[in-house]
Amino acid sequence: MPQCSSSGSELFAHIRKKTKKKLRGLITSVYHDRSKKTPLQSAMSLPAAVNRGPVFGVTLSEAVKRSRINDNLPLCRVFQECIMYIETFGVQREGIYRVPGYRAKLQELKNLYNRGEAVELTNYDPETIAMLLKLYLRELPEPLLTRKLGMEFERVLQSEGESESISTICHMLRELPEENYATLAWLCLHINHICRYSEVNKMTITNLIIILSPTLSISNTLLRVLCENANRMFPGIELNPNKAIPLYHEDTSLLIVREDLIQSYVWAQARNEALTYVKNKLKEQIKEERNMVRDYKSEISQLETRNQNEGEVRLRATRTRTYESRVINENCEEDLRQYLGLLEKENSQFECDKMSLYNSFIDDTMSSIEAYTEIRFRRTFAKTSIEE
């Protein structure tokens, strides 16, 4: 019995130890799961705000007062929850903000937020939530840039141009009320984030601006500048409900200066790298050209030497041919002189022969004439004698 009792106690202790180990692991896993909640889950786990009146169709400052969730984040509850939901479930949804949602569910969500009740957005599709966000922004009685500063933004953009007006617009944005500044910052960062998935959701920056520009009462050009340069326009701001927005002018000015310095340093470093690359390339090119010039000079000197040698050879050959021609000419002159002398001799001999022939011909002719005359005379004389 004691032995059995001891074995039972050991078995019970072993089971108890194993159970504690399992419980400890379960508690640790639950703790880690809770600590790994996404910003959307953290935002959704917050209790609904107390009903202090509707949030649609009222000024932005009044809507923030009635439904603000975080004390360090001056955002209206419906705007914040819609942005976080779309960031989690809708950024890769094709046609987000363009494809319409369910209008019946849209009105249902609007009523829930106006009554300040808890809303489970995961029960709705992203298109309906995007439509709800556009409806909220459309029903604001005043644009996010306010009527007072809206025209100033447009004037600065038209007078200075897009690239030159960025710094001026950054400073002008600090003049907005904190609710407008925070809402515009989250919206521009959100649009910029959606454009990164344009190959998937088919929504480029141009498409989103065309859709949201009339809703926000902001020109397409100004909205494009704000969204494309969102990280520079709103430094230190992230789409995180647990991170406060730096609203103090001193802090934002320092952040702007820091951002400008970083960009200037990056640009200068890139410029130095480009100049170094170009310099090295120029050095290589100059070296190659110098080698080519040296080779050309060597070839030219060789050609000059060769031409000089060939010229000397040709000159010697010409001199030899000239001497030979001179000798030949002298020989020819001598032969010609001898030939002319021979011709003169033959000509004189011919003249002599010709004169002798002529004289003999004259003599023969005269003899013939004399003989003929004599015969003629004799015949005439004979005839005369006969007649007598």
DABELQUI-V27191 format. One line per field, one symbol per residue. psi: psi as a letter, one per 40 degrees, with the letter a starting at -180 (. if undefined). burial: # if it has 9 or more other C-alpha atoms within 8 Angstrom, else .. Layout:
BEGIN
psi = ???
burial = ???
END
This chain:
BEGIN
psi = ddddddddddddddddddddddddddddddddddefiiddddddeiiiihheiieheiidddddddfhdhdehgiiddddddddddddeedehhfhedhiahddddddddddddefihhgdeeiidddddddddddddeheiideiddeddddddddddeidddeddddddddeeiidddddddddddddddddddfdddefgidddddddedddefhidddddddddfddddgiehigheehihhehddddddddddddddddddddddddddddddddddddddddddddddddddddddddddddddddddddddddddddddddddddddddddddddddddddddddddddddddddddddddddddddddddddddddddd.
burial = ....................................#.##.###....#.#..#######.###.####...###############.#####.###...#...##..##.#######.......#########.##.##..####..##..##.##..###..##.#####.#.#..#################.##..###.#..#########.###.######..#.####.#...#.#.#.....###.##..#.................................................................................................................................
END
